[in-house]
């Protein structure tokens, strides 16, 4: 079941103790397109690597109507990295782009991940500080958000 949210507003908020359920697509009311901003906000932050099975991975994904992952933002505490990538709906992920995690999220526990669509690239900001520009690999408008946590892991947000 999909939920609906406005783009250019907060997507995740722990202030009420709720996150969208993991692996549930949240549909945006309006397309996320050039000159739009999405802010993922949380009142909780846990940067201690999870000791559960598998890769310690909490991610937010911006999807288009075809199911392509336009932008994958993965926080991997055990690897001390934020990993950025894209993936066509029926294809493989591209080459990962990494940003060191150390020194980011200075406003913890009230933290934000902001994505600004410049048309040809995404500007990624952590706590409103630019950490990376990610060249768009798939030219489409975002229509949904997908929040994921690997099974057995504790969420960063």
Residue pairs with C-beta under 8 A, 6 or more apart in sequence:
1 24
2 24
2 25
2 26
2 27
2 144
3 20
3 24
3 26
3 27
4 26
4 27
4 28
4 29
5 11
5 26
5 27
5 28
5 29
5 145
6 28
6 29
6 30
7 28
7 29
7 30
7 31
7 32
7 36
7 38
7 142
8 36
8 37
8 38
8 39
9 38
9 39
10 39
10 40
10 41
11 20
11 26
11 38
11 39
11 40
11 41
11 60
11 145
12 19
12 20
12 40
12 41
12 42
12 60
12 147
12 157
13 41
13 42
13 43
14 42
14 43
14 44
14 157
15 43
19 42
19 147
19 155
19 157
20 26
20 145
20 147
21 147
22 147
22 148
22 149
22 155
23 146
23 147
23 148
24 146
24 147
25 63
25 144
25 145
25 146
26 144
26 145
26 146
26 147
27 143
27 144
28 142
28 143
28 144
28 145
31 141
31 142
31 143
32 38
32 62
32 117
32 141
32 142
32 143
33 117
33 141
33 142
34 117
34 118
34 119
35 117
35 118
35 119
36 116
36 117
37 114
37 115
37 116
37 117
38 62
38 114
38 115
38 142
38 145
39 112
39 113
39 114
40 60
40 112
40 113
40 114
40 115
40 157
41 110
41 111
41 112
42 109
42 110
42 111
42 112
42 157
43 109
43 110
44 109
44 157
45 105
45 108
45 109
45 111
45 156
45 157
46 154
46 155
46 156
47 77
47 101
47 105
47 108
47 156
48 77
49 56
49 77
49 78
50 56
50 77
50 78
50 152
50 153
50 154
52 150
52 151
52 152
52 153
52 154
53 151
53 152
54 150
54 151
54 152
54 153
55 76
55 78
55 150
56 76
56 77
56 78
56 79
56 150
56 153
57 74
57 75
57 76
57 148
57 149
57 150
57 153
58 74
58 75
58 148
58 149
58 150
58 153
58 155
58 156
58 157
59 72
59 73
59 74
59 75
59 147
59 148
59 149
60 73
60 113
60 145
60 146
60 147
60 148
61 69
61 71
61 72
61 73
61 145
61 146
61 147
61 148
62 69
62 70
62 71
62 115
62 142
62 144
62 145
63 69
63 70
63 142
63 143
63 144
63 145
63 146
64 70
64 138
64 140
64 141
64 142
64 143
65 140
65 141
65 143
66 89
66 140
67 89
68 86
68 87
68 88
68 89
68 138
68 140
69 85
69 86
69 87
69 89
69 93
69 138
69 146
70 86
70 122
70 136
70 138
70 140
70 142
71 84
71 86
71 115
71 122
71 134
71 142
72 83
72 84
72 85
72 86
72 87
72 93
73 82
73 83
73 84
73 113
73 115
73 124
74 82
74 83
74 84
74 85
75 82
75 101
75 156
75 157
76 82
76 83
76 101
77 101
77 156
79 101
80 100
80 101
80 102
81 98
81 99
81 100
81 101
82 98
82 99
82 101
82 104
82 124
82 126
82 131
82 132
83 96
83 97
83 98
84 96
84 97
84 98
84 99
84 124
84 132
84 134
85 93
85 94
85 95
85 96
85 97
86 93
86 94
86 136
86 137
86 138
87 93
87 94
88 138
94 137
97 132
97 134
99 124
99 131
99 132
104 126
104 127
104 129
104 131
105 111
105 126
105 127
106 127
106 129
107 127
111 126
111 127
111 157
112 125
112 126
112 127
112 128
113 124
113 125
113 126
114 123
114 124
114 125
114 126
114 128
115 122
115 123
115 124
115 125
116 122
116 123
116 125
117 142
118 133
119 136
120 135
120 136
121 133
121 134
121 135
121 136
122 133
122 134
122 136
123 130
123 132
123 133
124 130
124 131
124 132
124 133
124 134
125 131
149 155
